Amino acid sequence: MLTVLRKGADGLIGLSAILGTLGLLVEVGVILVDVIGRAAGHPLYGSQDIITMTFVIVVFGAMALCDRTGGHIAVDLFERRYPGWLNRLADIVAALMGAAIFAALAWAVLDSARISVMLNLSTNLLRLPKVWFQYALAVFALVAALGMLLRAAELALSRRDVRREGAE
């Protein structure tokens, strides 16, 4: 059961990372065009709007992959001195806390999205609706939360740590 869930989760995490990568490519392209345009005296109109909104996709699109590969900050000063069960328990608690934080973030952003829809909020220059990016952030945060929840379940039930698999 956990293997099937892991395969589906890895698919969602991969899709999330691909979207984050595409956002990064857009970001780089917009900055390049804007810098060249500024040098020529014609900056790209609305580049700040595009960069700001795309940055949401870049950061949160990569968040689930960062957790999957063990890229989040970890303080392991005492890890060698603790028994294995205590280290595993700490990893489970950290994964559950991360899942709770990302789920709360998704909920807060969805609540904010309701306000954006109600007030028809958009970016300053291009008038891009902010709600699109809020929905994207919420979905990316939910993917990260579900990945962390699954990691906690794998650690608790099968003692499998997916973060260490890539390093071995």
Secondary structure as GFF3:
##gff-version 3
##sequence-region A 1 168
A	DSSP	alpha_helix	2	39	.	.	.	ID=ss1
A	DSSP	alpha_helix	47	61	.	.	.	ID=ss2
A	DSSP	alpha_helix	63	68	.	.	.	ID=ss3
A	DSSP	alpha_helix	84	119	.	.	.	ID=ss4
A	DSSP	alpha_helix	130	157	.	.	.	ID=ss5
A	DSSP	alpha_helix	162	165	.	.	.	ID=ss6
###
